[in-house]
Amino acid sequence: MFATPVSTHHSFAMFDMQKTVTLKGTVKEFQWISPHAWIVMTTPVPGGESKQWAVELSSPRTLARTGFTPKTLRPGMNISVDMHPLKDGSPGGTGVGLTLTLPDGRVMKLE
């Protein structure tokens, strides 16, 4: 028997890949999990309330190659993240292939 690599494909059909939105808000949670890491964050909305967003990233392994660690994002950090939003208008999207700006101004690529 021979082992061959398994190739998987992630469908981006649920995301509007033609549209890019920049979210500015506060990290609620950074989930460093396989197969995809996630940022759960809150953004301010008019009236003093906030809205929670879930931003899907690539795998922890891929993020690590661009300098991320499980501690790069911590609850309470103010960040800015570019993402392709969900087509259905739900508060979420994917940041794969875009960028994230940390509180110190460093811009990190979301491969």
C-alpha positions as CSV (number, residue, x, y, z in Angstrom):
1,M,0.0,0.0,0.0
2,F,1.1,3.5,-0.7
3,A,0.0,6.6,1.2
4,T,-0.9,9.6,-0.8
5,P,-1.6,13.1,0.5
6,V,-5.2,14.0,0.9
7,S,-6.1,17.3,-0.6
8,T,-9.1,19.1,0.9
9,H,-10.9,22.1,-0.5
10,H,-12.5,24.8,1.6
11,S,-15.4,26.4,-0.2
12,F,-15.6,30.2,-0.1
13,A,-19.1,30.2,-1.6
14,M,-20.6,31.6,1.6
15,F,-18.4,34.7,1.5
16,D,-18.7,37.7,-0.8
17,M,-15.1,37.6,-2.2
18,Q,-15.8,40.7,-4.3
19,K,-16.3,42.8,-1.2
20,T,-13.8,43.7,1.6
21,V,-14.9,45.2,4.9
22,T,-12.6,46.6,7.6
23,L,-13.8,45.9,11.1
24,K,-12.4,47.9,14.0
25,G,-13.2,46.5,17.4
26,T,-12.1,44.5,20.5
27,V,-11.0,40.9,20.6
28,K,-13.3,38.8,22.6
29,E,-11.7,35.5,21.9
30,F,-8.9,34.1,19.6
31,Q,-9.5,30.5,18.8
32,W,-6.3,28.8,17.8
33,I,-7.9,25.6,16.5
34,S,-7.7,23.3,13.5
35,P,-8.7,23.3,10.8
36,H,-9.2,27.1,11.0
37,A,-8.4,29.7,13.6
38,W,-11.1,32.2,14.5
39,I,-11.3,35.7,15.9
40,V,-14.4,36.6,17.8
41,M,-14.6,40.3,18.2
42,T,-17.0,43.1,19.1
43,T,-17.5,46.3,17.2
44,P,-19.3,49.5,18.3
45,V,-22.7,50.3,16.8
46,P,-24.6,53.5,17.0
47,G,-26.5,53.9,20.4
48,G,-23.5,52.7,22.5
49,E,-24.1,49.0,21.9
50,S,-21.8,46.5,20.2
51,K,-22.1,43.8,17.6
52,Q,-20.2,40.4,17.8
53,W,-18.4,39.2,14.7
54,A,-16.8,35.8,13.9
55,V,-13.9,36.0,11.5
56,E,-12.5,32.8,10.0
57,L,-8.8,32.6,9.4
58,S,-6.5,30.0,7.9
59,S,-5.0,27.1,9.9
60,P,-2.8,27.7,12.9
61,R,0.1,26.2,11.0
62,T,-0.3,28.7,8.2
63,L,-0.7,31.6,10.6
64,A,2.4,30.5,12.5
65,R,4.4,30.9,9.2
66,T,3.4,34.5,9.1
67,G,4.4,35.2,12.7
68,F,1.2,34.4,14.6
69,T,1.2,32.5,17.9
70,P,-1.7,31.5,20.1
71,K,-1.0,34.6,22.2
72,T,-0.8,37.1,19.3
73,L,-4.4,38.2,20.0
74,R,-5.7,38.5,23.5
75,P,-9.1,39.5,24.9
76,G,-9.5,43.2,25.2
77,M,-7.1,44.1,22.4
78,N,-8.3,46.7,19.9
79,I,-7.6,45.5,16.4
80,S,-8.6,46.2,12.8
81,V,-9.2,43.3,10.5
82,D,-10.0,43.2,6.8
83,M,-12.4,40.5,5.8
84,H,-14.7,39.3,3.0
85,P,-18.2,39.3,4.6
86,L,-20.8,36.5,4.6
87,K,-23.2,36.8,1.7
88,D,-26.2,36.5,3.9
89,G,-25.4,39.6,5.9
90,S,-24.7,37.7,9.1
91,P,-21.9,39.3,11.3
92,G,-19.0,37.2,10.1
93,G,-16.6,36.6,7.3
94,T,-13.2,35.4,6.3
95,G,-9.9,37.2,6.6
96,V,-7.9,34.7,4.5
97,G,-5.6,36.5,2.2
98,L,-6.1,39.9,3.8
99,T,-4.6,41.8,6.8
100,L,-5.0,42.5,10.5
101,T,-3.6,45.5,12.3
102,L,-2.5,45.2,15.9
103,P,-2.8,47.9,18.5
104,D,0.9,48.9,18.0
105,G,0.3,49.5,14.3
106,R,1.9,46.3,13.0
107,V,0.1,44.8,10.0
108,M,0.0,41.1,9.8
109,K,-0.8,39.1,6.7
110,L,-3.6,36.5,7.1
111,E,-2.4,33.9,4.6
